[in-house]
Amino acid sequence: MRQFQLKRLVAISAVGLALSAPFAYGGGLGHAAPVMPAGEGLTLEYRDGNGATSRETIPIYHAGAVKYFSAGVGLEERSAHYPPVPLKLIFVAGPKAYLSQISVTITDAAGKVRLEVPQERVTGPWLFVDLPQGAYDITAEGPGRTKVKERVTITGKEHKTVYLRWKAETAQS
């Protein structure tokens, strides 16, 4: 897991969200980062306690037409402005503890699997998912192989943030 002892966020920029089709969201909210050509990740740039500039790449994954990435480790990632996406999942245990290494399956209203994210791709407590409009069932498998389920409707008019919460004692198993 990535760990940071750094003090200040400078910027985050999108690396290669397609120029003609950046993360799909019609609302125009949030701070979209500059688009760069490769489409492979987000570049997080920040200054450490000594003023030196550091960079981190957060990979963007593709599953068919659905794009997703995981973030939220450390102050720098939690302070960054990410490209606007329709769905942000936050994984927590008990009232405050963040979780990572969670596997996620998202199915549409017809029961078709739209996205399967293996636990090794969820490197932080946040999972940003670029889904088209529709109703979805989310199943997340966390500590001790316990599952949490949630239903969400993406309208295209707003960003949805969904907390998937496990009991605190489950996170320690």
Sequence and secondary structure as in RCSB ss.txt:
>XXXX:A:sequence
MRQFQLKRLVAISAVGLALSAPFAYGGGLGHAAPVMPAGEGLTLEYRDGNGATSRETIPIYHAGAVKYFSAGVGL
EERSAHYPPVPLKLIFVAGPKAYLSQISVTITDAAGKVRLEVPQERVTGPWLFVDLPQGAYDITAEGPGRTKVKE
RVTITGKEHKTVYLRWKAETAQS
>XXXX:A:secstr
       EEEEEEEE   SSS S  SS  S    EESS SEEEEEEE TTS EEEEEEE EEETTEEEEEE  HH
HHHH      SEEEEEEETTTEE  S EEEEEETTS EEEEE GGG  SSEEEEE  SEEEEEEEE GGG EEEE
EEEE SSS EEEEEEE HHHHT 
